[in-house]
Amino acid sequence: MRKRSLFTYLLLIGMILLILGGCNRMTDEEKETLRLTQEAAEAYFHEKYGVEVEFTKHKISPPDLAHTVGFNGHIKDNEEEKVFILVNYDDYTIEAASVPEDLPSKK
């Protein structure tokens, strides 16, 4: 009986690790989507505000919810100045962006 419960326990842990390990893998298509949307986001901040940004987090929305990638980050060399941007991954347009209030827009 003891061998059976140990086997069941190890099998359960193995299944959990397999499921969680598979959740973090990105396909080549997702990597390309992430690269292209990040380029669009960086270009937006550079063109509209004249700043370089560093993204620290990203989230690809499920296709049945929205076709967007959200990026969180900050202005380069200033971690206090937070930014956020939402990029449509079908046409790389900017859906929404958030910058510090005192950041002037480039004219």
C-alpha positions as CSV (number, residue, x, y, z in Angstrom):
1,M,0.0,0.0,0.0
2,R,2.8,2.4,0.8
3,K,4.5,2.0,-2.6
4,R,1.2,2.7,-4.3
5,S,0.7,6.0,-2.4
6,L,4.3,7.1,-3.1
7,F,3.8,6.3,-6.8
8,T,0.6,8.2,-6.9
9,Y,2.2,11.2,-5.1
10,L,5.2,11.2,-7.5
11,L,2.9,10.9,-10.5
12,L,0.8,13.8,-9.3
13,I,3.9,16.0,-8.8
14,G,5.2,15.0,-12.3
15,M,1.9,16.0,-13.9
16,I,1.8,19.3,-12.2
17,L,5.4,20.1,-13.3
18,L,4.6,19.0,-16.8
19,I,1.6,21.3,-17.0
20,L,3.3,24.3,-15.5
21,G,6.4,23.8,-17.5
22,G,4.4,23.8,-20.8
23,C,2.5,27.0,-19.9
24,N,5.6,29.2,-20.1
25,R,6.8,28.1,-23.5
26,M,6.3,30.5,-26.4
27,T,5.9,29.4,-30.0
28,D,8.0,30.9,-32.7
29,E,4.9,32.8,-33.9
30,E,4.4,34.3,-30.4
31,K,8.0,35.3,-30.2
32,E,7.8,37.1,-33.6
33,T,4.5,38.8,-32.5
34,L,6.2,39.9,-29.3
35,R,9.2,41.3,-31.2
36,L,7.1,43.2,-33.7
37,T,4.7,44.7,-31.2
38,Q,7.6,45.7,-28.9
39,E,9.2,47.5,-31.9
40,A,6.0,49.3,-32.6
41,A,5.6,50.3,-28.9
42,E,9.2,51.6,-28.7
43,A,8.7,53.6,-31.9
44,Y,5.5,55.1,-30.6
45,F,7.2,56.4,-27.4
46,H,10.2,57.7,-29.4
47,E,8.1,59.5,-32.1
48,K,5.3,60.9,-29.8
49,Y,7.4,61.7,-26.7
50,G,11.0,61.6,-27.8
51,V,12.0,59.1,-25.1
52,E,13.5,55.7,-25.0
53,V,11.6,53.1,-22.9
54,E,12.5,49.8,-21.2
55,F,9.7,47.2,-21.0
56,T,9.8,44.9,-17.9
57,K,6.6,42.9,-18.4
58,H,4.4,41.9,-21.2
59,K,1.1,40.0,-21.6
60,I,-0.3,38.6,-24.8
61,S,-4.1,38.6,-24.7
62,P,-5.9,35.4,-25.7
63,P,-7.1,35.6,-29.3
64,D,-10.7,35.1,-28.3
65,L,-10.6,38.1,-26.0
66,A,-8.5,40.7,-27.9
67,H,-5.6,40.8,-30.4
68,T,-3.3,42.8,-28.2
69,V,0.0,42.7,-26.3
70,G,0.3,44.9,-23.3
71,F,3.7,46.2,-22.2
72,N,4.6,47.7,-18.8
73,G,7.9,49.4,-18.2
74,H,9.6,52.7,-17.6
75,I,11.5,55.5,-19.3
76,K,15.1,54.4,-19.8
77,D,17.3,55.4,-16.9
78,N,14.4,56.5,-14.8
79,E,12.5,53.6,-13.2
80,E,10.2,56.0,-11.4
81,E,8.6,57.2,-14.7
82,K,6.2,54.2,-15.5
83,V,4.7,53.6,-18.9
84,F,2.1,51.2,-20.3
85,I,1.1,50.5,-23.9
86,L,-1.4,48.2,-25.6
87,V,-0.5,47.2,-29.2
88,N,-2.8,45.4,-31.6
89,Y,-0.8,42.5,-33.0
90,D,-2.8,42.3,-36.2
91,D,-1.8,45.7,-37.6
92,Y,0.6,46.9,-34.9
93,T,-1.5,50.0,-34.1
94,I,-1.5,51.5,-30.6
95,E,-4.8,50.9,-28.9
96,A,-3.9,52.7,-25.6
97,A,-0.9,54.2,-23.9
98,S,-0.2,55.7,-20.4
99,V,2.7,58.0,-19.6
100,P,3.6,60.2,-16.6
101,E,1.5,63.4,-16.5
102,D,4.4,65.7,-16.7
103,L,5.9,64.1,-19.9
104,P,5.4,66.6,-22.7
105,S,4.3,65.3,-26.1
106,K,6.7,66.0,-29.0
107,K,5.3,68.6,-31.4
